[in-house]
């Protein structure tokens, strides 16, 4: 876990977020898109250091959890009730999991939803700028540690790798940074985000 000077989003983020917004979907556009999965969930993709040295904050889940133990993911979870807006789900879960309050996040857009085939979730990712890195407050019930990786290191760590899951070998997109493996829905969301950043805009 890393920490630097605390920096609120109002200080400078609104001046630099327009270019990022053009690369993303609006939350309204993303919410109506189709994806495999029956259970609605949402995650926040917290982007720090934008635009000078941008990176993303991830959580490493506790190794004794019943589901997704030890996996690296974005802060997020399932919708509390059908009337809860998905963006609200993402912000609520980020505050619960890593102590990132809503007023520290400037939501700049969304990514297409991702379906999880084993667990049946339809995951809606929202992208938020959070300024500089700071000391977070991870939930001891869910989070083993908080990880922060710059985008350049994530790009360098990409590879199609052969993993064995539930006894079945699969070839899947992955990212490895400092020995930490990012795969599954998190890797697919990350790949979509990086692709949109790297695609020239008219």
Order of alpha helices (4+ residues) and beta strands (2+ residues): alpha-alpha-alpha-beta-beta-beta-beta-alpha-beta-beta-beta-beta-alpha-beta-beta-beta-alpha
